[in-house]
Amino acid sequence: MSEQIEIDSGKKGITLFVVIAMTFMATLDSSIVNVAMPVMSGKMNVPLSSIEWVVASYSIIICATLLFFGRLGDIVGKPRVFQCGTVLFTAGSLLCGLCHSFIPLIICRFLQGIGASAYMANNQGIITELYPKEGRGKALGILATAVALGNMIGPSAGGFILSFVNWNFIFLVNVPIGIAVFLLGLKHLPRSLKNSEPMDKTGAALQFGGTVLLFGALIEAQTSGFANLYILMALLLAAIFIVVFNGFEKKYRQPLLDLTIFENPQFSLNLICAFISFVCIAASAILLPFYLQDTLKLTPAQAGLFMMLSPLILAVLSPICGTLSDKTGAEGLTLSGLLLMASGFFLMSRLTEHSWINICAVFVSIMAVGQAFFQPANNSLIMSTCSKNKLGIVGSVNSLVRNLGQIVGITLSTTLLYSFMSRKLNIHVSDYIRGRGDVFVYGMNRVYLILVAICLLGAMLTAIRLFLSKKKGIQSGVHCV
């Protein structure tokens, strides 16, 4: 028997608030960390190639455990797993705030990521069960607004905190929010029924090992090189784990990842487009704070205020675009969004070390409008493609793709950046070179041009999806087997 959520219709708004509040906290933490990276790099005396682990470790552990927590939500109840994630994330935030050196901080970020994974795997599933199809786009648009608000408040809050106190407080601000959300959840999250289905422990272990080894090796290869024996061994083991996982899931009666959901071409195309968008967004987000603070010489507070611009646009437009997707269909909005994002990335590739900040703001705004068009509509398409008993795994797969996109974007952008900077100077580079903003901008511009190409690929796939949808005479989603 599949899990069912029992809730009075009059309490849906409160339950939605509880779910999005946790999402808000996670994005708040992420956006604060991004703007703080240049400061943390200096305070802990670690290069850019190392400080990116503060972001990457969090994303890697989320990718490694999302499927497990999504399946666990289907078995023991999405609200239960959601609440456990709230506790772990809050505890991890507290421990991160108490750290004063690099290695312990990374370990605590792993714990924080486990908690985030538990609720990320289930928040969309809870919302999708709460709201009928005609209101789903709007509800997911509100969820996107929570993400935007967290991203909007995070940079300014981070810049303010860094201007007056130690960087540790960027993590400690999560603790009171986490406690409040947990207490609200005890009262307002719906009860859910357990079922007797087994957990695919072997699949979970294989997916965990493959993900951690793959992305850990790719990040370390930026400084050690791909010829390093340990890097090669890690990549080989990761490939073996992933191949074995794929074969095991096809044979297991109740697998961690039901591969039949990918038999729906609409669902698969939606996921690919989501992956592409988050690769591009994460790649830009990792570069922008260093451009603002180290190249344009903005203070952390000024950079934080600037980085509020994109989330502010998302907060305003996401609910509107979500409602619009319910009324007019989502495919056209996703195509328009990707084309706008590609335009914004191209304009960013024209920036120099002497560019006016107002010009940069216009370019970032264009990217943000495209993101607001794309995300709620594409999420609605993804969550509309499968039956109710698969919402947990579909929601976790959607979150997995988002976080995979983020870690790939981080790894891709920094790897390409170092490569282009090294080519410019004819020496190996793995950090921002003080006094040579031109070298950083040279690499950044070329990374943005590559993002343009990736985004246009997503637009082409979206156009194919739109063509297939019209050809089959369907609207925004079909039920998978």
Buried (B, 14 or more C-beta within 10 A) or exposed (E): EBBBBEBEEEBBEBBBBBBBBBBBBBBBBBBBBBBBBBBBBEBBEBEBBBBBBBBBBBBBBBBBBBBBBBBBBBBBBBBBBBBBBBBBBBBBBBBBBEBEEBEEBBBBBBBBBBBBBBBBBBBBBBBBBBBEEEBBBBBBBBBBBBBBBBBBBBBBBBBBBBEEEEBBBBBBBBBEBBEBBBEBBEEBBBEBEEBEBEBBEBBBBBBBBBBBBBBBBBBBBBBBEEEBEEBEEBBEBBEBBBEBBBEBBEEBEEBBBBEEBEEBEBBBBBBBBBBBBBBBBBBBBBBBBBBBBBBBEBEBBBBBBBBBBBBBBBBBBBBBBBBBBBEEBBBBBBBBBBBBBBBBBBBBBEBEBEBEEEEBEEBBBBBBBBBBBBBBBBBBBBBBBBEEEBBBBBBBBBBBBBBBBBBBBBBBBBBBBBBBBBEBEEEEBBBBBEEBBEBBBBBBBBBBBBBBEBBBBBBEBBBEBBEBBEEEEEEBBBEBE
